[in-house]
Amino acid sequence: MMDRRYTKRMDRYWGKMKKYAVNSIANLDPSGWFDYWHCHIDWQGKGDKKPENREASIMLGYEILNMVEDFKLNVRGPIQSWWFIHENSYEDAVYLHSPNENKSPFPYDFEGVDWGKTNNDFLIKLVDQNRFKIGTMINEYGTTYVVASNA
């Protein structure tokens, strides 16, 4: 059980991270292009300190992914979104990607992702699998979970 003061501090921290994400998404131009635009979930890596923090970080990541999905409704043209959940929470991020002037490959191909394979029960319970698919890949960050739109 977490100390109440610690819980209040963490609630403030996650509120600050959510506000950052909301502001970042609000400042996006739906008529623009996206070259692996991303929003980190946990700038200070506090999600790694306790299991409860990691769950809070993952819940916030899913909330941000849903915000990005709502943003995509205003975008004309092809656009992708996905969420990487890494072993270290400060690396977790939600991405937007579209054809772009930098000519980075579109669509992102998710090379190495094993879709439908995950052992993260918390993620499986949290994510609406009618809307999103979940996969796993091994990369320079260790095991990375990937959540991407089914569409």
Kinemage of the C-alpha trace (Angstrom):
@kinemage 1
@onewidth
@group {chain A} dominant
@subgroup {mainchain}
@vectorlist {calphas} color= white
{ca met a 1} P 0.000 0.000 0.000
{ca met a 2} L 1.369 3.394 -0.970
{ca asp a 3} L 1.706 6.282 1.442
{ca arg a 4} L -1.018 8.926 0.891
{ca arg a 5} L 1.505 11.704 0.378
{ca tyr a 6} L 3.345 9.629 -2.200
{ca thr a 7} L 0.049 8.818 -3.929
{ca lys a 8} L -0.861 12.521 -4.084
{ca arg a 9} L 2.561 13.370 -5.533
{ca met a 10} L 2.198 10.669 -8.163
{ca asp a 11} L -1.341 11.789 -9.026
{ca arg a 12} L 0.007 15.325 -9.554
{ca tyr a 13} L 2.834 13.972 -11.699
{ca trp a 14} L 0.508 11.922 -13.933
{ca gly a 15} L -1.806 14.939 -14.162
{ca lys a 16} L 1.136 17.029 -15.339
{ca met a 17} L 2.097 14.395 -17.929
{ca lys a 18} L -1.508 14.247 -19.169
{ca lys a 19} L -1.674 18.043 -19.436
{ca tyr a 20} L 1.537 18.020 -21.473
{ca ala a 21} L 0.044 15.429 -23.842
{ca val a 22} L -3.282 17.269 -24.158
{ca asn a 23} L -1.453 20.513 -25.005
{ca ser a 24} L 0.861 18.769 -27.473
{ca ile a 25} L -2.059 17.174 -29.310
{ca ala a 26} L -4.073 20.420 -29.240
{ca asn a 27} L -1.175 22.189 -30.979
{ca leu a 28} L -1.015 19.697 -33.857
{ca asp a 29} L -2.141 20.876 -37.287
{ca pro a 30} L -4.531 18.319 -38.803
{ca ser a 31} L -3.670 19.625 -42.275
{ca gly a 32} L 0.052 19.050 -41.706
{ca trp a 33} L 2.196 15.970 -42.062
{ca phe a 34} L 3.736 13.791 -39.377
{ca asp a 35} L 7.216 12.289 -39.491
{ca tyr a 36} L 7.151 9.934 -36.528
{ca trp a 37} L 5.685 12.671 -34.316
{ca his a 38} L 5.521 11.319 -30.793
{ca cys a 39} L 4.517 12.174 -27.269
{ca his a 40} L 6.332 10.556 -24.350
{ca ile a 41} L 4.187 9.345 -21.475
{ca asp a 42} L 6.606 9.456 -18.538
{ca trp a 43} L 9.394 12.010 -18.957
{ca gln a 44} L 11.022 11.240 -15.608
{ca gly a 45} L 10.716 7.444 -15.673
{ca lys a 46} L 8.625 7.350 -12.506
{ca gly a 47} L 6.653 4.435 -13.906
{ca asp a 48} L 9.617 2.188 -13.153
{ca lys a 49} L 9.730 2.943 -9.423
{ca lys a 50} L 6.751 0.794 -8.307
{ca pro a 51} L 4.316 -1.599 -10.002
{ca glu a 52} L 1.447 0.795 -9.233
{ca asn a 53} L 3.319 3.559 -11.054
{ca arg a 54} L 3.844 1.351 -14.095
{ca glu a 55} L 0.129 0.615 -14.247
{ca ala a 56} L -0.629 4.349 -14.005
{ca ser a 57} L 1.870 5.032 -16.791
{ca ile a 58} L 0.289 2.382 -19.009
{ca met a 59} L -3.230 3.681 -18.312
{ca leu a 60} L -2.118 7.201 -19.236
{ca gly a 61} L -0.452 5.909 -22.397
{ca tyr a 62} L -3.695 4.261 -23.452
{ca glu a 63} L -5.609 7.464 -22.720
{ca ile a 64} L -3.159 9.433 -24.888
{ca leu a 65} L -3.451 6.860 -27.673
{ca asn a 66} L -7.217 7.370 -27.617
{ca met a 67} L -6.742 11.164 -27.752
{ca val a 68} L -4.553 10.709 -30.827
{ca glu a 69} L -7.211 8.465 -32.380
{ca asp a 70} L -9.746 11.277 -31.867
{ca phe a 71} L -7.322 13.764 -33.443
{ca lys a 72} L -6.972 11.512 -36.495
{ca leu a 73} L -10.689 11.990 -37.237
{ca asn a 74} L -9.836 15.562 -38.325
{ca val a 75} L -6.956 14.544 -40.592
{ca arg a 76} L -7.519 14.167 -44.309
{ca gly a 77} L -5.374 11.567 -45.946
{ca pro a 78} L -3.571 8.513 -44.648
{ca ile a 79} L -2.178 8.583 -41.136
{ca gln a 80} L -0.984 5.949 -38.682
{ca ser a 81} L -0.911 5.920 -34.915
{ca trp a 82} L 0.655 3.505 -32.475
{ca trp a 83} L 1.961 3.221 -28.960
{ca phe a 84} L 5.288 1.705 -27.926
{ca ile a 85} L 5.530 0.391 -24.361
{ca his a 86} L 9.172 -0.271 -23.532
{ca glu a 87} L 10.827 -1.932 -20.549
{ca asn a 88} L 11.796 1.541 -19.263
{ca ser a 89} L 8.734 3.740 -18.929
{ca tyr a 90} L 10.523 6.952 -19.913
{ca glu a 91} L 10.890 5.481 -23.416
{ca asp a 92} L 7.128 4.845 -23.839
{ca ala a 93} L 5.525 7.031 -26.505
{ca val a 94} L 2.467 7.433 -28.714
{ca tyr a 95} L 3.234 8.103 -32.390
{ca leu a 96} L 1.601 9.707 -35.420
{ca his a 97} L 3.015 9.127 -38.887
{ca ser a 98} L 1.883 10.122 -42.373
{ca pro a 99} L 3.359 10.710 -45.809
{ca asn a 100} L 5.742 13.610 -45.223
{ca glu a 101} L 8.172 16.042 -46.814
{ca asn a 102} L 11.107 14.287 -45.144
{ca lys a 103} L 10.281 11.217 -47.227
{ca ser a 104} L 10.595 8.829 -44.296
{ca pro a 105} L 8.962 5.527 -45.220
{ca phe a 106} L 5.188 5.453 -45.020
{ca pro a 107} L 3.425 3.422 -43.903
{ca tyr a 108} L 5.540 2.356 -40.954
{ca asp a 109} L 5.875 -1.402 -41.435
{ca phe a 110} L 6.203 -2.625 -37.832
{ca glu a 111} L 9.044 -4.934 -38.865
{ca gly a 112} L 9.725 -7.548 -36.217
{ca val a 113} L 6.387 -7.166 -34.426
{ca asp a 114} L 4.713 -10.448 -33.558
{ca trp a 115} L 1.047 -9.409 -33.581
{ca gly a 116} L -1.223 -11.176 -31.141
{ca lys a 117} L 1.673 -12.251 -28.927
{ca thr a 118} L 1.889 -10.594 -25.543
{ca asn a 119} L 2.256 -11.777 -21.974
{ca asn a 120} L 1.269 -8.433 -20.446
{ca asp a 121} L -2.042 -9.267 -18.769
{ca phe a 122} L -2.605 -5.679 -17.634
{ca leu a 123} L -2.304 -4.440 -21.219
{ca ile a 124} L -4.586 -7.192 -22.530
{ca lys a 125} L -7.306 -6.222 -20.029
{ca leu a 126} L -6.910 -2.487 -20.665
{ca val a 127} L -6.846 -2.314 -24.470
{ca asp a 128} L -10.055 -2.574 -26.516
{ca gln a 129} L -8.996 -5.275 -28.942
{ca asn a 130} L -11.935 -4.492 -31.224
{ca arg a 131} L -10.177 -1.194 -31.978
{ca phe a 132} L -6.504 -2.045 -31.455
{ca lys a 133} L -4.098 -4.902 -32.018
{ca ile a 134} L -1.306 -5.741 -29.589
{ca gly a 135} L 2.068 -7.150 -30.535
{ca thr a 136} L 5.524 -7.741 -29.132
{ca met a 137} L 8.978 -7.183 -30.550
{ca ile a 138} L 12.516 -7.498 -29.287
{ca asn a 139} L 14.735 -4.503 -30.068
{ca glu a 140} L 17.479 -2.313 -28.587
{ca tyr a 141} L 15.072 -1.409 -25.748
{ca gly a 142} L 14.478 -5.058 -24.794
{ca thr a 143} L 10.911 -6.314 -25.064
{ca thr a 144} L 8.613 -3.698 -26.548
{ca tyr a 145} L 4.839 -3.973 -26.661
{ca val a 146} L 3.145 -2.327 -29.619
{ca val a 147} L -0.482 -1.208 -29.713
{ca ala a 148} L -1.792 -0.043 -33.085
{ca ser a 149} L -5.149 0.697 -34.637
{ca asn a 150} L -6.873 -2.246 -36.301
{ca ala a 151} L -7.956 0.004 -39.169
